[in-house]
Amino acid sequence: MGIGLGIVLLVIGLVLGLGAVHLPASANDYVDTNTLGWILVGVGVLAIVLVLVMNQQRTHSTHIEKRRDGNDPPRRL
């Protein structure tokens, strides 16, 4: 799940929620497009926020790297 999926859900939700698309009457008996649209808007916003938070945490990790040069004395066992 990336930021693209959140944006797609947000756009589809806004199209349905603002009433830009009307489904046939038979589909409206089962699904309220306005409610479905606002649910998709909420899920899209939540997906975008979660992706941004996870990426922010990933960039603040600390990595320790230990290097050995050829001039180090050999180890004793």
C-alpha positions as a Markdown table, in Angstrom:
| # | Residue | x | y | z |
|---|---|---|---|---|
| 1 | Met | 0.0 | 0.0 | 0.0 |
| 2 | Gly | 1.6 | 3.2 | -1.1 |
| 3 | Ile | 0.7 | 6.9 | -1.2 |
| 4 | Gly | -0.8 | 6.3 | -4.7 |
| 5 | Leu | -3.4 | 3.9 | -3.4 |
| 6 | Gly | -4.4 | 6.6 | -0.8 |
| 7 | Ile | -4.7 | 9.2 | -3.5 |
| 8 | Val | -6.8 | 6.9 | -5.7 |
| 9 | Leu | -9.2 | 6.1 | -2.9 |
| 10 | Leu | -9.4 | 9.8 | -2.0 |
| 11 | Val | -10.3 | 10.8 | -5.6 |
| 12 | Ile | -12.9 | 8.0 | -6.1 |
| 13 | Gly | -14.4 | 8.9 | -2.7 |
| 14 | Leu | -14.7 | 12.6 | -3.6 |
| 15 | Val | -16.3 | 11.8 | -6.9 |
| 16 | Leu | -18.9 | 9.5 | -5.3 |
| 17 | Gly | -19.3 | 11.7 | -2.2 |
| 18 | Leu | -19.9 | 15.0 | -4.0 |
| 19 | Gly | -22.4 | 13.4 | -6.3 |
| 20 | Ala | -20.5 | 13.7 | -9.6 |
| 21 | Val | -21.6 | 10.2 | -10.6 |
| 22 | His | -25.0 | 8.7 | -10.5 |
| 23 | Leu | -25.4 | 4.9 | -10.5 |
| 24 | Pro | -28.5 | 3.3 | -12.0 |
| 25 | Ala | -31.6 | 3.1 | -9.8 |
| 26 | Ser | -31.1 | -0.6 | -9.2 |
| 27 | Ala | -27.7 | 0.0 | -7.7 |
| 28 | Asn | -28.9 | 2.8 | -5.5 |
| 29 | Asp | -31.3 | 0.4 | -3.8 |
| 30 | Tyr | -28.3 | -1.5 | -2.3 |
| 31 | Val | -25.6 | 1.1 | -2.0 |
| 32 | Asp | -25.8 | 4.8 | -1.0 |
| 33 | Thr | -23.1 | 6.4 | -3.1 |
| 34 | Asn | -22.7 | 9.5 | -1.0 |
| 35 | Thr | -22.0 | 7.4 | 2.1 |
| 36 | Leu | -19.7 | 5.1 | 0.2 |
| 37 | Gly | -17.8 | 8.1 | -1.2 |
| 38 | Trp | -17.2 | 9.7 | 2.2 |
| 39 | Ile | -16.1 | 6.3 | 3.6 |
| 40 | Leu | -13.6 | 6.0 | 0.8 |
| 41 | Val | -12.4 | 9.6 | 1.5 |
| 42 | Gly | -11.7 | 8.7 | 5.1 |
| 43 | Val | -9.9 | 5.5 | 4.2 |
| 44 | Gly | -7.8 | 7.4 | 1.6 |
| 45 | Val | -6.8 | 10.1 | 4.0 |
| 46 | Leu | -6.0 | 7.4 | 6.6 |
| 47 | Ala | -3.8 | 5.5 | 4.1 |
| 48 | Ile | -1.9 | 8.7 | 3.1 |
| 49 | Val | -1.3 | 9.6 | 6.8 |
| 50 | Leu | -0.1 | 6.0 | 7.6 |
| 51 | Val | 2.3 | 5.9 | 4.7 |
| 52 | Leu | 3.8 | 9.3 | 5.6 |
| 53 | Val | 4.2 | 8.2 | 9.3 |
| 54 | Met | 5.9 | 4.9 | 8.3 |
| 55 | Asn | 8.2 | 6.7 | 5.9 |
| 56 | Gln | 9.1 | 9.2 | 8.6 |
| 57 | Gln | 10.0 | 6.5 | 11.0 |
| 58 | Arg | 12.1 | 4.7 | 8.4 |
| 59 | Thr | 14.3 | 7.7 | 7.7 |
| 60 | His | 15.1 | 8.2 | 11.4 |
| 61 | Ser | 16.7 | 4.8 | 12.0 |
| 62 | Thr | 20.3 | 4.6 | 13.1 |
| 63 | His | 22.8 | 2.3 | 11.3 |
| 64 | Ile | 26.1 | 1.3 | 12.8 |
| 65 | Glu | 28.7 | 0.1 | 10.4 |
| 66 | Lys | 32.0 | -1.5 | 11.5 |
| 67 | Arg | 34.8 | -1.5 | 9.0 |
| 68 | Arg | 38.2 | -3.2 | 9.2 |
| 69 | Asp | 41.2 | -2.0 | 7.3 |
| 70 | Gly | 43.9 | -4.2 | 6.0 |
| 71 | Asn | 46.3 | -2.7 | 8.6 |
| 72 | Asp | 44.5 | -4.1 | 11.6 |
| 73 | Pro | 46.4 | -6.6 | 13.7 |
| 74 | Pro | 45.2 | -10.2 | 13.4 |
| 75 | Arg | 42.9 | -11.5 | 16.0 |
| 76 | Arg | 44.0 | -14.0 | 18.7 |
| 77 | Leu | 41.7 | -16.8 | 19.4 |
